[in-house]
Protein backbone atom coordinates (compact mmCIF):
# COMPACT_ATOMS: atom_id res chain seq x y z
CA UNK A 1 0.00 0.00 0.00
CA UNK A 2 2.90 2.37 0.74
CA UNK A 3 5.43 2.63 -2.04
CA UNK A 4 9.12 3.26 -1.59
CA UNK A 5 12.39 1.44 -1.15
CA UNK A 6 13.40 -0.54 1.94
CA UNK A 7 16.25 1.23 3.69
CA UNK A 8 18.29 0.65 6.87
CA UNK A 9 17.03 2.94 9.64
CA UNK A 10 18.44 3.59 13.10
CA UNK A 11 16.18 5.06 15.76
CA UNK A 12 15.93 5.53 19.52
CA UNK A 13 12.74 4.83 21.44
CA UNK A 14 11.50 4.97 25.01
CA UNK A 15 11.38 1.56 26.70
CA UNK A 16 7.68 1.62 27.52
CA UNK A 17 6.79 1.17 23.83
CA UNK A 18 9.10 -1.86 23.38
CA UNK A 19 6.17 -4.24 22.78
CA UNK A 20 4.76 -1.91 20.13
CA UNK A 21 8.16 -1.74 18.43
CA UNK A 22 8.48 -5.53 18.36
CA UNK A 23 4.89 -6.00 17.15
CA UNK A 24 5.39 -3.54 14.30
CA UNK A 25 8.88 -4.46 13.07
CA UNK A 26 9.30 -8.09 14.17
CA UNK A 27 12.90 -8.69 13.11
CA UNK A 28 14.95 -5.87 14.59
CA UNK A 29 18.39 -5.33 16.16
CA UNK A 30 18.35 -3.69 19.60
CA UNK A 31 21.46 -2.11 21.12
CA UNK A 32 22.75 0.69 23.33
CA UNK A 33 20.21 0.13 26.11
CA UNK A 34 20.04 3.01 28.58
CA UNK A 35 17.92 3.60 31.68
CA UNK A 36 14.92 4.90 29.69
CA UNK A 37 15.73 4.31 26.02
CA UNK A 38 16.93 1.66 23.56
CA UNK A 39 18.45 2.12 20.11
CA UNK A 40 17.25 -0.04 17.24
CA UNK A 41 18.25 -0.83 13.69
CA UNK A 42 15.90 -2.21 11.06
CA UNK A 43 15.49 -2.42 7.30
CA UNK A 44 12.05 -1.07 6.47
CA UNK A 45 9.95 0.58 3.77
CA UNK A 46 10.81 4.26 3.92
CA UNK A 47 7.26 5.59 3.97
CA UNK A 48 6.08 2.95 6.43
CA UNK A 49 8.86 4.08 8.79
CA UNK A 50 7.80 7.70 8.45
CA UNK A 51 4.19 6.73 9.18
CA UNK A 52 5.21 4.80 12.28
CA UNK A 53 7.53 7.55 13.54
CA UNK A 54 4.74 10.12 13.11
CA UNK A 55 2.41 7.96 15.18
CA UNK A 56 4.90 7.57 18.05
CA UNK A 57 6.56 10.95 17.53
CA UNK A 58 6.93 11.92 21.17
CA UNK A 59 8.59 8.61 22.08
CA UNK A 60 10.83 8.05 19.02
CA UNK A 61 13.87 9.81 17.59
CA UNK A 62 15.09 8.81 14.13
CA UNK A 63 18.91 8.81 14.17
CA UNK A 64 19.58 7.94 10.56
CA UNK A 65 19.76 8.14 7.65
CA UNK A 66 20.23 11.88 7.74
CA UNK A 67 17.59 12.80 5.18
CA UNK A 68 14.97 10.92 7.18
CA UNK A 69 15.66 13.32 10.04
CA UNK A 70 14.55 16.30 7.95
CA UNK A 71 11.37 16.61 9.94
CA UNK A 72 9.44 19.37 8.14
CA UNK A 73 9.64 18.03 4.59
CA UNK A 74 9.23 14.38 5.67
CA UNK A 75 6.04 14.91 7.69
CA UNK A 76 4.59 17.28 5.12
CA UNK A 77 5.31 14.99 2.15
CA UNK A 78 3.75 11.91 3.71
CA UNK A 79 0.67 13.78 4.91
CA UNK A 80 0.00 14.97 1.39
CA UNK A 81 0.59 11.54 -0.17
CA UNK A 82 -1.86 9.86 2.24
CA UNK A 83 -4.52 12.56 1.94
CA UNK A 84 -4.39 12.71 -1.85
CA UNK A 85 -7.06 10.33 -3.25
CA UNK A 86 -4.86 9.95 -6.35
CA UNK A 87 -1.82 8.95 -4.26
CA UNK A 88 0.23 5.79 -4.78
CA UNK A 89 -1.33 4.13 -1.69
CA UNK A 90 -4.17 2.85 -3.89
CA UNK A 91 -6.86 3.42 -1.25
CA UNK A 92 -8.72 6.21 -3.01
CA UNK A 93 -10.26 8.74 -0.63
CA UNK A 94 -10.40 6.34 2.36
CA UNK A 95 -7.57 8.11 4.23
CA UNK A 96 -8.99 11.54 3.42
CA UNK A 97 -12.40 10.56 4.76
CA UNK A 98 -10.81 9.27 7.97
CA UNK A 99 -8.87 12.54 8.27
CA UNK A 100 -12.13 14.49 8.25
CA UNK A 101 -13.56 12.09 10.85
CA UNK A 102 -10.56 11.79 13.19
CA UNK A 103 -8.77 15.13 12.80
CA UNK A 104 -11.10 17.80 11.44
CA UNK A 105 -14.30 16.37 12.98
CA UNK A 106 -16.24 17.59 9.95
CA UNK A 107 -18.13 15.96 7.06
CA UNK A 108 -16.15 15.17 3.90
CA UNK A 109 -17.56 16.08 0.49
CA UNK A 110 -17.06 13.91 -2.59
CA UNK A 111 -15.65 16.95 -4.40
CA UNK A 112 -12.92 17.51 -1.78
CA UNK A 113 -9.53 18.46 -3.19
CA UNK A 114 -6.10 18.43 -1.53
CA UNK A 115 -3.30 20.80 -2.61
CA UNK A 116 0.20 21.34 -1.30
CA UNK A 117 2.32 24.49 -1.24
CA UNK A 118 -0.53 26.57 -2.61
CA UNK A 119 0.79 29.99 -3.61
CA UNK A 120 -1.48 32.93 -2.83
CA UNK A 121 -0.90 36.66 -2.55
CA UNK A 122 -1.01 36.14 1.23
CA UNK A 123 1.79 33.56 1.24
CA UNK A 124 2.40 29.92 0.40
CA UNK A 125 0.10 27.57 2.31
CA UNK A 126 1.58 24.19 3.25
CA UNK A 127 -1.54 22.07 2.84
CA UNK A 128 -4.95 23.11 1.62
CA UNK A 129 -8.14 21.06 1.77
CA UNK A 130 -11.10 22.59 -0.03
CA UNK A 131 -14.56 21.68 -1.24
CA UNK A 132 -17.68 23.40 -2.49
CA UNK A 133 -18.66 24.42 1.05
CA UNK A 134 -15.35 24.75 2.92
CA UNK A 135 -11.76 25.98 2.77
CA UNK A 136 -9.21 24.62 5.28
CA UNK A 137 -5.55 25.76 5.15
CA UNK A 138 -3.25 23.60 7.31
CA UNK A 139 0.07 25.06 8.42
CA UNK A 140 2.55 22.30 9.37
CA UNK A 141 5.21 23.46 11.84
CA UNK A 142 7.99 21.15 13.01
CA UNK A 143 11.32 22.97 13.05
CA UNK A 144 10.64 26.05 10.93
CA UNK A 145 10.00 29.32 12.73
CA UNK A 146 6.78 31.33 12.55
CA UNK A 147 6.45 34.01 9.90
CA UNK A 148 5.25 37.55 10.53
CA UNK A 149 1.42 37.64 10.63
CA UNK A 150 1.31 34.29 8.84
CA UNK A 151 -1.87 33.01 10.53
CA UNK A 152 -3.57 36.39 10.06
CA UNK A 153 -2.78 36.33 6.32
CA UNK A 154 -4.02 32.75 5.92
CA UNK A 155 -7.20 33.43 7.89
CA UNK A 156 -8.01 36.54 5.87
CA UNK A 157 -7.40 34.71 2.61
CA UNK A 158 -9.64 31.83 3.71
CA UNK A 159 -12.39 34.26 4.72
CA UNK A 160 -12.27 35.89 1.27
CA UNK A 161 -13.20 32.51 -0.25
CA UNK A 162 -16.52 32.81 1.61
CA UNK A 163 -17.59 35.86 -0.42
CA UNK A 164 -20.93 35.32 -2.15
CA UNK A 165 -21.36 31.78 -0.79
CA UNK A 166 -23.86 30.71 1.85
CA UNK A 167 -23.16 28.03 4.46
CA UNK A 168 -19.45 28.18 3.68
CA UNK A 169 -17.00 27.06 6.39
CA UNK A 170 -13.40 28.21 6.85
CA UNK A 171 -10.80 27.35 9.47
CA UNK A 172 -7.01 27.60 9.67
CA UNK A 173 -5.36 24.57 11.28
CA UNK A 174 -1.97 24.84 12.98
CA UNK A 175 -0.34 21.39 13.09
CA UNK A 176 2.68 20.75 15.33
CA UNK A 177 4.27 17.84 17.16
CA UNK A 178 2.85 18.85 20.54
CA UNK A 179 0.00 21.34 19.86
CA UNK A 180 2.04 24.39 20.83
CA UNK A 181 0.68 27.82 19.96
CA UNK A 182 2.07 30.20 17.33
CA UNK A 183 3.78 33.39 18.42
CA UNK A 184 1.86 36.66 18.79
CA UNK A 185 3.75 38.00 15.78
CA UNK A 186 2.52 35.04 13.71
CA UNK A 187 -1.11 35.45 14.85
CA UNK A 188 -1.20 39.18 14.11
CA UNK A 189 -4.74 40.44 14.76
CA UNK A 190 -6.18 36.91 14.93
CA UNK A 191 -7.30 35.60 18.32
CA UNK A 192 -6.10 32.21 19.57
CA UNK A 193 -9.65 30.81 19.51
CA UNK A 194 -9.95 31.58 15.78
CA UNK A 195 -7.32 28.90 15.02
CA UNK A 196 -7.69 25.14 15.44
CA UNK A 197 -4.61 23.54 17.02
CA UNK A 198 -3.84 19.90 16.22
CA UNK A 199 -0.82 17.70 16.84
CA UNK A 200 1.00 14.70 15.45
CA UNK A 201 1.01 13.21 18.95
CA UNK A 202 -2.78 13.15 19.28
CA UNK A 203 -5.07 13.70 16.27
CA UNK A 204 -2.59 12.57 13.61
CA UNK A 205 -1.59 9.50 15.64
CA UNK A 206 -5.26 8.51 15.98
CA UNK A 207 -5.79 9.03 12.26
CA UNK A 208 -2.72 6.95 11.32
CA UNK A 209 -3.92 4.10 13.53
CA UNK A 210 -7.18 4.16 11.63
CA UNK A 211 -5.32 4.14 8.31
CA UNK A 212 -3.25 1.15 9.43
CA UNK A 213 -6.44 -0.62 10.49
CA UNK A 214 -7.99 0.01 7.08
CA UNK A 215 -4.91 -1.36 5.32
CA UNK A 216 -4.85 -4.44 7.56
CA UNK A 217 -8.52 -5.23 6.90
CA UNK A 218 -8.01 -4.75 3.18
CA UNK A 219 -4.96 -7.02 3.12
CA UNK A 220 -6.79 -9.73 5.12
CA UNK A 221 -9.61 -9.58 2.60
CA UNK A 222 -7.33 -10.38 -0.34
N, C-alpha and C positions, 0 to 999 in steps of 0.2 A: 504493500500500500504506500510506503514511503520510499521514494527513489533515492539513489545516492550510493556512493561507494562505501565499502566497509574499511574503516581506518583504525589504527591503534590509538586508544585514548587513555590518558592517565587522569585520574580525578581523586579528590579527597572528600570523604563524607563523614558525617557524625555517626557514632556507633549505634545510636538508637534506631537507625533505619537499615541496619545490616540485613535483616530478613527481607526487606523490600529490595535491596540491592541484589541479593542472591536469587530472589524469585524472578527479577526482571532479566538479569544477565546470565544466570546459570553458571557457565564456565568463566571464571574470572580469577585473576591473580591478586591476592591481598598482600600488602607489605607495609612497612613503616608504621606499625601500630603505636599510637600515642594514648594518653589518658582518655581523650574524648573523640579522637578521630582515627580513621584508617585510610591509607592510600590504596588505590586499586588501579589495575591495568586490564584493559579488555579491547578486543577487536570487535567493532560494532558499526552498523549502518550510521552514517554521519547524521542524518536527519532524525533518526530514532533517538540518538544520543542527545541531540538538542532538545527534542520533545521531553525526554526523561529529565534532563537537567532543569528545564523550565518548571516542570512539575514539582521538583524537590529543591528549587532554587535556594531557599534559605539554609539548607542543610548540606549542599554540595558545592564544591569549587572545582571547576575544570582546570587542570594544570597544563595539559597539552593535548594536541598540538597548539601552537601559538595562535593560529587563525581562528581556532574554535573558542578562544578566550575573548575574541572581539565581541563583547556583549551586545552592543547596540545593534549592529548590522545583523548578527546571528538571530537574535530574538525577533527583530522586525521581519527579516526574510521568511522565517518559518511561519510566523503568524499569517503573513499574506498568503503563503502557499497553501496553508490549511483552510483559510477562509475563502479562497478563490474557488468557486464551483468548477472552474475549468482547470484546476490544478492537477498535477501528476498523481495525486493520491487516488484518483479514480472513484471517489465517493460522492461525486456531484455536490449538491448543496447541503449534505447531511451535517458537516462540521459547522457550516455557517448557521444553519437552523439551531444547532445546539449552542452556538455562541450567543444568539439572541436569547435563548432560554436561560442559560447558565450565567452569562456575563451582563448582558444589557437588560435582561428581564423585560423584554418587549416583544411584540409579535413580529415575525419575519414575513415580508412580502415576497411573492414569487419573482417580482421584478427587481429584487435587491441586487445592487452592484457593489463591487469592492475595488477600490483604486489604491495605489501606493504612490507616495511622493507626488501628490497632486499640487501643481503649481498654481497659485492664485496671486492676486495683487496684494493680498494680506500675508503672504508667506507660503512656504511649501509645507503642506500637511503630510505627516507620516503615513497614516492610514485614513481612508475615508470610506464609510459605508453609507450608501444612499439608496432611497427608493422613491416612489411617487409621493409618499406622505411623510418622509423623514430625511434628515441629513445629520450624520453623526461623525464628526472628525475625531480621530483618536491619536493623541500625542503620546508616543512611546519614549520614556526617559529611563535610561539605565546609567550611563556614565556622562553623557553630554550635559552641559549646563543649560539653564533656562535662558531664553532670549527675551529681550526687552519687550514687554507688553504682548508676548506671544499668545497667551490665552485670550486676552482681550481682542486681538486681531482675528483669531479663529472664531470666537464667539460672535463677533459682529458680522463676519463673513457668512457664518451659518444662518444667522438671523435674516440676512438679506435674501436667502433662498426661500424664505417664508412668504415673501412679497406676492400678493395676489392669490395665495393658496389658502384654502380653509382646512382646518384640522391637520395642520402640518407641524411635525414635531422636530425640534432641534436640541442637541446636547453635545457639549464638548467633553470627551473622556480623557483623563490624564492617567496613563498606565505606567506604573513603576514596579520595582521589585517588592516594595514594602508599603505601598499606599502613602508615601510621604507627599506633602503639599508643595505646590510650586511657590517660588518666592513672590513677594509683593510686587516686585518690578515686573515679573512675568504675568501676574494677574492683571496689572494695570487698574482699570476702573471696575473690573469684574469682581463680584463678591465670591467668597469661597463656596457658598451654597449653590452658585450657578454652574459649578463644575462637578462632574461625577468622577470620583476617585476610585480606581480599581488597581489590583495588584496581581503580579504573577504568582505570589505566594497563596492567594486565596481564590479569586474568581477564575483566573487562568488555569490554576492547578485543577480546580473542579471541572472546568471545561475539558481539559486534556484527558482527565480520567474518563469522562464520558466518551470522548473520541476513541480512546483505547478500547473501551467496552464495545463500541460500535464495530470497530475493526475485528475484535475477537469473535463477536457473534457472526459477523459476515464470513470470517475464515472458517468457523466451525460449520457453517451452513454449506460450504463448498463440497 
